[in-house]
């Protein structure tokens, strides 16, 4: 759809636009300062409105952290029915979101709401960054290794919660993962000079890894056996509790992804499972990867090295 839009006039201050499907836009204000802008909102994925608000806030802020930026302000986006749902629920949603904003030093400036049958909530977030230190999905280079900061599986677990099929401990582990902020990962990325990164959200691990590979004009090899997975996620995938994203994400990457025959169906489903407030996918030269991983594991205990970057081959992604 975007390909049909007229081309915008060239602006030298646009560092990251929408052309490479990156996590956020970046616009230079001066030589040492740029703004990072993003927007995200979605339907409830947990039963508790306070937790829903917290997850929505982190999911929105994560896109700024994925660029190695620092979030500073937010505007709320609310879709809520005028009739049929108690307004105290909206109050709890916004209270949860505000707690996350406050905890991470992000000022809520206002927002906009519309009457809508389907509840949706999220934020537009603005951050700041040094224009010379932006991490983008075009920054992966051959010889890099790929690190994932969080386990995957929140999509199938959310579906399991919806149909009362997810055990309480599985739902709790998923919630804890979604509520783990990307702030420390962004700080580590800045310290290690990371230039290639993205976050894992709606297009799933393979969809976002594919975007990283395509924008960087490389091939990324992923070892599925090294990808961290939330407890219970494989069982729920095996039971068929998949989101609609399982199909659309496969269509998104098409035949530009080669998956080895020994990768199980359940594992494949998780690799295409849409994530909410997912982990960061970081590309870094191998000689600095161990030190970065050690630092990341102080906050993200399941962070793992899941693949490597090579010169572009027949496929942008190769999964074994």
N, C-alpha and C positions, 0 to 999 in steps of 0.2 A: 504494500500500500504506500509506504513512504517513498518508494522509488518513483511514484507518479507525481510527487510534489515538485514544483518549480525549484530550480537550484537557487540558493540564496547568494547574494553578492559576497565576494570574498571579504573576510574580516580577519586581519592578522592577529587579533586578540582572542579569537576562538581557538583554544588549545585542544579541547575535546568537544566535538559536536555529536550529532545523532547518527552519523554515517557509518560508524563501526560498532554500533550497538553496545557501547560501553555502559558502565554503571551510572555515571553522572556526567553532566556537562561541566566544563571548566572554562572560565573566561578571565583573561588577564586584565587587571585594573592598572597595574604598574609593574615595573621590572621585577619587584620582589613580592608581589601580592596578586593572587587570583582568587576568584570565588568558585566554589563547587556547588552545583545545584542539582537536586533530584526530587522526585515525587513518587510516592507509592501508596496504594490503599487496596484493601481486599476484604472479602467476606469473613465472618467469624470462623475460626478453625478449632476453637476450644469452647467449652460450655461456660466458663466463668468470664463475665464481662470485664472484670479488672485485669485478668491475665490476657484477655484478647487485646485490650488497650496497650498493655506493656509490650506484647509481641509486635503489634502494629508499629509502635514507636521504634523499637529496635530494628525492625525490618526496613523502615524508612531511613534511619540514620546509617545503617550498614553500608549503603551505597556511597556515602561520603568517606567512610573509613576505608572502603575498598580502593579508593583513589589515593589513600594515604593522607587524606585531608582531616581537618578538625571541624566538626559541626558546631555552629554557633546559634542559629535561629531556626524556628519551625513555624509552619502555618498548618492548622488542622483541617482535614477534609472529612466531612461527615455526611453519610446518607442514612437517614433514619425515618421510619414511618410516623406520621402524625397521630395515627390511631392504631390501636391493637397491641402496642408494646409500651410498657411502663417507662416513662422518661427517666426514672431512677437508674435504669440499665444503661442509658446513654451517659448518665453522670458517672457511673462506675467505669465505663470504657474510657472516658476522658480523664478520670482520676488516675487510672493505671498508666495511660500514656504520659500524663504530666509527671508522674513519679520518675519514669525513665528519662524524660527530658531533663528534669532537675538533677537527677543523679549524674548525668553526663554533661552538665554545664551548658545545656541548650535552652535558650530563651524562647518561650511560646509567645508569639506576637499577635496571634489572632487566628482567623480561619474562615471557612465557609461551610454552610450546611444546606442540604436540600431534602425535601420530602420524598421518600423512596420506600417502596415495599421491602426491598432487600437491604438489610443493614450492611454498610461498608464503612471502613474507617482507616485513616492513615494520615500521613503528613507530607507536606512539601518542606524540604530541609535545605538550608544554605550553610555552607562551610567555607573555610579559607585554607589556602595552601600556597607554598612557594612555587611559582610557575616552573621552576627548574627541578622540582622534586615530585612531580605528579607520577603516580603509578597508573598505567593504562592497560587495556587488554591487547595493545599492540606492542608491548614491551618484552615479550618472551623471546629468548635467543637460543640457538642451538648450543648444547652444552649445559643449559640450565636443568635443574631438577624441579619437580612440581610438588608443592606442599599443600595439603588440605588441613585447615585448622579445626573443623568440627566433623563429627560423624553424620552420615546421611540417613534418611528414613522418615523424616517428619511428615511427608505427604501421606504415605500409607498408614502411618500411625494416626494422623488426623482423621483419615477415612475410617479407621478402626474405632476411634472415639465416637464418630458420628453414628456408627451402627452398633455401638456398645460391645465391640469385639476386642478392644484393647485392654489388657489387664491394667489395674491402677499403677503398678510399678513401671510398666512400659510407657504409659501416658506421662507419668511424672518425669521419667528420664528425657522424654522428648521435650517437655516444657522447660526443663532445666537447660537443655541445649539451646533452644530458641531464645532463652533469656540471657544467654552468655553474650555479652557485648563484644563487638569487634574493635573496641577502642585500643586495647593493649596490642592487638595485631597490627593496627595502623601505626602505633608508636614504634613497634619493632621493625616494621617495613621502612619507616623513615630512618631509623638508626642504621639499618643495613643497606640503605640506598636501593631498595627494591624499585624497579621500574615496570615490572610486568605483574599484573594481578587483576582479579575480578572476584565478585562474590557469587555464591551458588544459591540461586533462588528458583524462580518459576520454570526456567528452562532445564533444570536439573543439572547434575554434575556433568553429564556428557554434553548437554546443550551449551553450558557456559564454557566448558573446556574447548568445545568446538569453536566458539566465538573467539576465545583467546588464541587458538591456533590459526584461525582464518585471518584475524586482524594482524597477527604477527608474521604471517606467511611462513609458517613452520608446520611440522607434524608433531603432535604430542602423543607419546606412548604411555598408556595407563595400565598399571598392574592392578587388576580388580581385586586380587587377594590382599592388597595392602590398603584398600580403601576402608576407613573406619565406618562401622555400621551400628546404628542404635539397637539396643537389645529388643528383641521381639519383632523387629521390622521384617526380617526374612520370613518369619512365620506368617505375618499378615500378608506379605506379598504372595506367598505360596497359597494362601487362602483366597486370593483374587481380590483383596481389598485395595484396589488401585484407583488413582484419580484419573480424570479424563486426560490429564497431562501425559500419562504414559503413552498414549497414542499420538497426541499432537507433538510431543517432544521428539518422538521417533521420526515423524514427518518433517520436523524442523531441520534436523541434521541430514536427513535423507541417506543417500548411499555414500556420503563422504566420511562415514565412520565404518571401520572394519572391526568386527567383534569376533574373537576366536571361538571356535566351536565348543571349547571346554568351559566357557563361561556359562554358568547355569541360568535357567530362565528367571529364577527368583532374583539372582544377582543382577541380571540385565534389567529387570523391572526397577530395582532400586537405583541403578545408574541413570535411569530415565525418570526417576521420581521427583516431582517438583518439591522444592524446599522452601520453607518460610524462615526468615532470619537465619539463613544457612551460613556455613563457614566461608572463609576467604580461600581462594585458590591462588597460590603465590608461586611465581617463577623466579628462581634465583640461581646464580652460578654455583656449581656443585661444591667448590672449595669453601663457600660460606654457608652452605645449607645446614650442616650439622649444628653450628653455633646458633643459627636462627631457630632451628627446630627446638633446641634446648631451651631457648628463651620463651618460645611460644608455649611450650608444655607447662610452664609455670601457671598459665591461665587456662590453656586448652589441653587438658591431659591426654586427649585422644588425637592430637595433631599428628599427622603422619606424612611421610614421603611416599607419594603414590605414583610417580611417573617421571618421565624425562622429556626434554625437548630435543628434537633432531631436525636436520634439514628437511624441507618439504618433500614428501614422497607422494605416492598415488592417492593416499587418503590423508585428510587433516587430522584424524584421530585413529589410533590403533589401540584396541583394548584386548588384553590377554588375561 
